[in-house]
């Protein structure tokens, strides 16, 4: 009887925990095509205002790379009503913080304010959209800022060319073959008219999702959203038609060199499907199984037990159109790069032919449950997730339901997905080597 009661209590607590994490939201479209998502959480007097634009590095012209990331900087220059250099002063003097980031698929801007400054956050984002000042002076200023960022974060950082060289070899047709920061010469060559045209095409309400999350009144917020964003004219419809990649049917062998490193790395990479697919979620679990934490399979084997590597990892880089599954290792001592590949392949073959243990499977499920809870633990995180699920997945409610996909993944699914995508004839093997100065 006691055992039955205990099981019932545990089941109740699990159910309560799952239900308690549900994120309630309201979503609708303005007449100009802007998608609006509102989430009310009165637990703290803060509010996040954010806009995600469906534009990233993949939307650039091949000879004008870096445009999307450049605009992440450029659109803080000022507007008709915000003088140059005043944006950040306005935010900080009103007790707020703000930032922006860019990927291959989207660009995201956000502010976090005390909730009594909600209208200020909406005004700032509407100004960015309606009244940006894009002039040669601002372009020249931000050109130097971006170049300095590239010098600090890319050119002078060890292993910073790691992903660039993976993508360059994995993608021959699709614009994912480039980098988000782009090539500086392309930005130097771009004319002011080209910057204006990029803004006119992509920074339009029908290519944007506005999220307001936090201590708000839904009805009042709707009125403010309409007042600030409703009058903004709709832009031209954006059509995308990216070339498809041919399947990889034989190994790709490549080398890349980095003047900032002394220890080489070995990388194997596989092209995988879109982040929207169930298989991509299974690959997330495979990554966690292989290399998440010191108890993971590859870490225990190659770092702890055999002491063959200083570092080893598996990353499922999932994106809107394709994914790239990357496994890497840095050798310790005299370990040969090929031997690291051999040891990693041995573990992948085990996954393809045997079921992982029930204990390891439960550990994975617990980890993804924990990730789900943590991702929804702050208003700022919820705002980001709501925007991302709407823009990149086309389903805002995935903030509540995606965890069900992970819960439904079985040990058999893990075996079959590993068998489907992680094969020697479907991959890149990249030797990432020190470059002699």
Helices and strands as residue ranges (DSSP letters): H 2-20, E 26-29, E 35-40, E 46-53, G 57-59, H 67-74, H 87-93, E 97-102, E 107-114, G 115-117, H 118-130, H 136-150, I 151-155, H 162-170, G 175-177, H 184-189, H 192-202, G 205-207, E 208-214, H 218-229, E 252-258, E 265-272, H 278-291, H 297-298, I 299-305, E 309-318, E 323-331, H 337-353, H 358-375, H 379-388, I 389-393, H 398-408, H 411-421, G 424-426, E 427-434
